[in-house]
Amino acid sequence: MDAAPRFIWGAVLAIVGIIGLAVASRAESAGVYAIGLLCSLFCVALMFGLITEAFDRPDKGREAEGAALPLGPFLRNFSRIRAQGYEVMSSMNAIEKFVTGGLIGIFAVISLFVAARHGEGASYWGGLAVFAFLIGLIFYMISSVKHGADETH
């Protein structure tokens, strides 16, 4: 899949996932609540698949196409920060990474429950923001494990 369709597909998945969270937060019954959360988790799983597809492309010899956005200056700065993070992550063994990722996942789910059980306001949006941040940390851990196994920085 080219970069632009992958970016659009990821945006659609993010919107559907947020709609699923909104449905869960407004649910009157347990069934609708569960369906909203499952929709959101399914979208997150598909986004993981898009990330995996981007890293496992067969054209590794060619230069990467990017994300169809002019993010070069930002990505250069983040790549320096990321390289420092890889050094920290490479010092952790597999069990420490697994436990850390599991704990981050548990806190992400807890933040969804906080967001779903409160109405509009700081608790709702704060829970969603914490969830997004923690999922970002899990993405970071996954990418550092993938890069740390076969590349040197």
Helices and strands as residue ranges (DSSP letters): H 3-25, H 30-55, H 72-90, H 94-117, H 122-150
